[in-house]
Structures are given as C-alpha cells and as structure tokens.
C-alpha cells in the first residue's frame, strides 16, 4: 500500500497522544486505531499497523514500570496467563454472539463507573493488596485476567483501563501498581497479536515503524507522569478514556 505524507501528519501526532493516554490509564487504541482509519488504511491493515506501533510503545512503558518495581510479580504473571486463555475464548465467543449486546451493557455501565470514580476520590490512593492471603490474591488476579482477556478477545476497546480498575477495586492495589500489572498483561496480548498480523502480511511497515517511534515517545511521557504523580494523573485520564469509549459505542450503535 502506498504511504503518503498526509498519512504521517494524521497518524503520528495521534499515535503519540494515544501512547501517552495508554501509558497512564489504558485505552490508547481508542485514539490510535481511528487515526489509521482516517488516514485511509483498510480496517484489517489499520488493526495490524496499530499493533505494530503500540507494541513498541507498550514495551517501553512496561519496562519503566518494571524497573521502578511498580507491579506485583505473581499477580501480573497469573493474570497474563489467564488473559491469553480468556482472549482465545472471547474470540471464539465473538463468532457466536453479536457485539451489540455488550454495547448496550457498556452504555449503562460506563456512566456508573464514572460516577463511582467521582464519588470515591480516594480510590486507588493506597494499596490494600497485602491484606489478602497470597492464594486469594492469585485467584482474584487470575479471574481478572480471564474475564478481561475474554472481553479483549470479544470486543477489545478499553480492556487495559478496565484491568487497572479491576486490579484496584478487587485486588486492592493502588492505581500505579494496578497500571503496572495491566501493562504486563497488555504487552503479552499485544505481542501475540503483532506477530500474528505480521506473519499474515497485513502490517504497513512504512507507516507503522515511524508511528512506533511516536508511540514510544508517548508511552515514555505518559509513564513518567504516571510514575511521578500517580493517582493524581491517572484518575482524570480515566474519565477521558471512558468518554472516548462511550462515544465509540454510541457511534457503533447509531451506525449499526
């Protein structure tokens, strides 16, 4: 596919922004994937090229969280394994059921999540994970990975954001550690998708590799903000991602 200068001007700034948002609160695909579509890539090539740029950016932010020790090793490992299983199950479920059912559920659920975050301003400020027995923490982490991995395989958008929220709400991690755990899981799923698309010959490398540099820059800036300011920067970004996801779903319902 021919890559034009216009494509770079459309994709690169938005991929940088997507990387920044994704590093802080997840949900970067809600910005990056439409950017590739607006640039003129067919849907399958847009998805493949998006994975090319995002996997490099996600690697950078994940390594920064790992270097700072802002993740829980066992919880992240268990949820990464179960997320891969869940993603495979969700992909199969997608072949049997309509996404519109999930769309209607999310239209109701997203405002509820936003209201919860508004009312609970101390959400994710402190960690309570150490209060849980190790076996229970592993079980909860495994269920989070399985459930949201299935969501990612079935639908996808916002999976990283939901994972951060779940690790905080159910496993008791603070928002920064929950974000680190989610990045480990997202990196595993992104690598799997990236390799699959690459071998299928769907990636537009001439656009994806320069965009990857923008994604790396965005993830570096975003992870710096998240590690430095923690919940102060992560909480507000949640509202941005939830709003983008709601708009995306309403758009799909209106057009479908």
C-alpha positions as CSV (number, residue, x, y, z in Angstrom):
1,X,0.0,0.0,0.0
2,X,1.3,3.5,-0.9
3,X,2.1,5.7,2.1
4,X,1.7,9.4,1.7
5,X,2.9,12.4,3.6
6,X,-0.7,13.1,4.6
7,X,-0.9,9.8,6.4
8,X,2.1,10.7,8.6
9,X,0.6,14.0,9.5
10,X,-2.6,12.3,10.5
11,X,-1.2,9.2,12.3
12,X,2.0,10.3,14.1
13,X,0.6,13.1,16.4
14,X,-2.5,11.0,17.3
15,X,-0.3,7.9,18.0
16,X,1.8,10.0,20.3
17,X,-1.3,11.1,22.1
18,X,-2.6,7.6,22.2
19,X,0.7,6.3,23.7
20,X,0.6,9.0,26.4
21,X,-3.0,8.1,27.3
22,X,-2.4,4.4,27.2
23,X,0.7,4.6,29.4
24,X,-1.3,6.5,32.1
25,X,-4.8,4.8,32.1
26,X,-5.0,2.4,29.1
27,X,-7.4,2.9,26.2
28,X,-4.9,4.3,23.7
29,X,-6.4,2.2,21.0
30,X,-9.5,4.3,21.1
31,X,-7.3,7.1,19.6
32,X,-4.7,5.3,17.6
33,X,-7.0,2.9,15.6
34,X,-9.3,5.6,14.3
35,X,-6.2,7.6,13.3
36,X,-5.1,4.8,11.0
37,X,-8.7,4.5,9.6
38,X,-8.9,8.3,9.0
39,X,-5.5,8.1,7.2
40,X,-7.1,5.7,4.7
41,X,-6.0,2.2,5.8
42,X,-8.5,-0.6,5.4
43,X,-9.7,-2.0,8.7
44,X,-7.5,-5.1,8.8
45,X,-4.4,-3.2,7.8
46,X,-5.3,-0.4,10.4
47,X,-5.5,-3.0,13.1
48,X,-2.3,-4.7,12.1
49,X,-0.3,-1.5,11.8
50,X,-1.8,-0.2,15.1
51,X,-0.4,-3.3,16.8
52,X,3.0,-2.6,15.2
53,X,3.2,0.9,16.7
54,X,1.6,0.1,20.0
55,X,3.6,-3.0,20.9
56,X,6.9,-0.9,20.9
57,X,5.3,1.8,23.0
58,X,3.8,-0.6,25.4
59,X,7.2,-2.3,25.8
60,X,8.8,1.0,26.8
61,X,6.1,1.9,29.5
62,X,6.0,-1.7,30.8
63,X,9.8,-1.8,31.2
64,X,9.7,1.5,33.1
65,X,7.1,0.2,35.5
66,X,9.1,-3.0,36.0
67,X,12.3,-1.0,36.6
68,X,10.6,1.0,39.3
69,X,9.1,-2.1,40.8
70,X,5.6,-0.7,40.4
71,X,3.9,-4.1,39.7
72,X,3.1,-7.3,41.6
73,X,5.1,-10.1,40.1
74,X,2.8,-13.0,41.0
75,X,-0.5,-11.2,40.3
76,X,0.8,-9.9,36.9
77,X,2.1,-13.4,35.9
78,X,-1.1,-15.2,36.8
79,X,-3.3,-12.7,35.1
80,X,-1.1,-12.6,31.9
81,X,-1.6,-16.4,31.5
82,X,-5.3,-16.4,32.2
83,X,-5.8,-13.3,29.9
84,X,-4.3,-15.2,27.0
85,X,-6.8,-18.1,27.7
86,X,-9.7,-15.6,28.1
87,X,-8.7,-13.8,24.9
88,X,-8.9,-17.0,22.9
89,X,-12.3,-17.8,24.4
90,X,-13.6,-14.3,23.8
91,X,-12.5,-14.5,20.2
92,X,-14.5,-17.7,19.7
93,X,-17.5,-16.1,21.5
94,X,-17.3,-13.3,19.1
95,X,-18.1,-15.7,16.3
96,X,-21.3,-16.8,18.0
97,X,-22.7,-13.7,19.6
98,X,-23.4,-10.1,18.5
99,X,-21.3,-7.3,19.9
100,X,-24.4,-5.2,20.2
101,X,-25.4,-7.0,23.4
102,X,-22.2,-5.9,25.0
103,X,-22.6,-2.4,23.6
104,X,-25.9,-1.9,25.4
105,X,-24.4,-3.2,28.7
106,X,-21.5,-0.8,28.4
107,X,-23.7,2.2,27.6
108,X,-25.2,1.7,31.1
109,X,-22.0,0.6,32.8
110,X,-19.6,3.3,31.7
111,X,-21.6,6.2,33.4
112,X,-21.8,4.2,36.5
113,X,-18.1,3.7,36.6
114,X,-17.5,7.4,36.0
115,X,-19.9,8.3,38.8
116,X,-18.2,5.8,41.2
117,X,-14.8,7.5,40.5
118,X,-16.3,10.9,41.1
119,X,-17.8,9.9,44.4
120,X,-14.7,7.9,45.6
121,X,-11.9,10.4,45.4
122,X,-9.6,8.2,47.5
123,X,-10.0,5.3,45.0
124,X,-6.5,3.7,44.4
125,X,-4.5,6.1,46.6
126,X,-3.3,3.4,48.9
127,X,-2.7,-0.3,48.5
128,X,-4.7,-2.9,50.4
129,X,-3.4,-5.9,48.5
130,X,-1.2,-7.0,51.3
131,X,-4.3,-7.7,53.4
132,X,-5.3,-10.5,51.1
133,X,-3.9,-14.0,51.5
134,X,-1.5,-14.9,48.7
135,X,-3.7,-17.7,47.3
136,X,-6.7,-15.4,47.2
137,X,-4.8,-12.6,45.5
138,X,-3.6,-15.1,42.8
139,X,-7.2,-16.3,42.4
140,X,-8.6,-12.8,42.0
141,X,-5.8,-11.9,39.6
142,X,-6.4,-15.0,37.5
143,X,-10.1,-14.2,37.3
144,X,-9.4,-10.6,36.3
145,X,-7.1,-11.8,33.5
146,X,-9.6,-14.4,32.3
147,X,-12.6,-12.1,32.4
148,X,-11.0,-9.1,30.8
149,X,-8.9,-11.2,28.4
150,X,-12.3,-12.6,27.2
151,X,-13.6,-9.0,26.9
152,X,-10.4,-8.1,24.9
153,X,-10.9,-11.1,22.6
154,X,-14.6,-10.5,22.2
155,X,-14.6,-6.7,21.8
156,X,-11.4,-5.1,22.9
157,X,-11.5,-1.3,23.4
158,X,-10.7,-0.1,26.9
159,X,-9.5,-3.5,28.1
160,X,-6.4,-2.0,29.7
161,X,-8.5,0.6,31.5
162,X,-10.9,-1.9,32.9
163,X,-8.0,-4.1,34.0
164,X,-6.5,-1.2,36.0
165,X,-9.8,-0.5,37.6
166,X,-10.3,-4.2,38.4
167,X,-6.9,-4.7,40.0
168,X,-7.6,-1.7,42.2
169,X,-11.2,-2.5,43.1
170,X,-10.9,-6.2,43.6
171,X,-7.2,-6.9,44.3
172,X,-6.7,-3.8,46.4
173,X,-3.7,-2.4,44.5
174,X,-3.0,1.3,44.3
175,X,-3.6,2.8,40.8
176,X,0.1,2.9,39.9
177,X,0.8,-0.8,40.8
178,X,-2.5,-1.8,39.1
179,X,-1.4,0.1,36.0
180,X,2.0,-1.8,36.1
181,X,0.2,-5.1,36.3
182,X,-2.2,-4.2,33.5
183,X,0.8,-3.3,31.3
184,X,2.4,-6.7,31.7
185,X,-0.8,-8.3,30.6
186,X,-1.4,-5.9,27.7
187,X,2.2,-6.4,26.5
188,X,1.7,-10.2,26.3
189,X,-1.6,-9.8,24.3
190,X,-0.1,-7.1,22.0
191,X,3.0,-9.2,21.2
192,X,0.8,-12.2,20.2
193,X,-1.4,-10.0,18.0
194,X,1.6,-8.2,16.5
195,X,3.3,-11.4,15.5
196,X,0.0,-12.9,14.1
197,X,-0.6,-9.8,11.9
198,X,3.0,-9.6,10.8
199,X,3.1,-13.1,9.5
200,X,-0.2,-12.6,7.8
201,X,1.4,-9.7,5.8
202,X,-1.2,-7.1,7.0
203,X,1.2,-4.6,8.5
204,X,2.0,-1.4,6.6
205,X,5.6,-1.2,7.8
206,X,6.4,2.1,6.1
207,X,3.8,3.8,8.3
208,X,3.9,1.5,11.3
209,X,7.6,1.8,12.2
210,X,7.7,5.7,12.2
211,X,4.5,5.7,14.1
212,X,6.1,3.3,16.6
213,X,8.7,6.0,17.4
214,X,5.8,8.3,18.2
215,X,4.2,5.6,20.3
216,X,7.5,5.1,22.2
217,X,7.7,8.8,22.9
218,X,4.1,9.0,24.1
219,X,4.5,6.0,26.3
220,X,7.7,7.4,27.8
221,X,6.0,10.7,28.6
222,X,2.8,9.0,29.9
223,X,4.7,6.5,32.1
224,X,6.8,9.4,33.5
225,X,3.6,11.2,34.5
226,X,2.0,8.1,36.0
227,X,5.1,7.1,38.0
228,X,5.7,10.6,39.2
229,X,2.2,11.8,40.0
230,X,0.4,8.5,40.5
231,X,-3.4,8.7,41.1
232,X,-3.4,12.5,40.6
233,X,-2.8,12.0,36.9
234,X,-4.3,8.5,36.4
235,X,-7.8,9.3,37.8
236,X,-8.5,12.3,35.5
237,X,-7.3,10.3,32.5
238,X,-9.9,7.5,33.3
239,X,-12.6,10.0,32.5
240,X,-11.1,10.8,29.1
241,X,-10.9,7.1,28.2
242,X,-14.4,6.3,29.5
243,X,-15.8,9.2,27.5
244,X,-14.0,8.1,24.3
245,X,-15.2,4.5,24.8
246,X,-18.8,5.7,25.3
247,X,-18.7,7.8,22.2
248,X,-17.2,4.9,20.2
249,X,-20.0,2.6,21.4
250,X,-22.8,5.1,20.7
251,X,-21.3,5.7,17.2
252,X,-21.4,1.9,16.5
253,X,-24.9,1.6,17.7
254,X,-26.1,4.6,15.6
255,X,-24.4,3.2,12.5
256,X,-25.4,-0.3,13.1
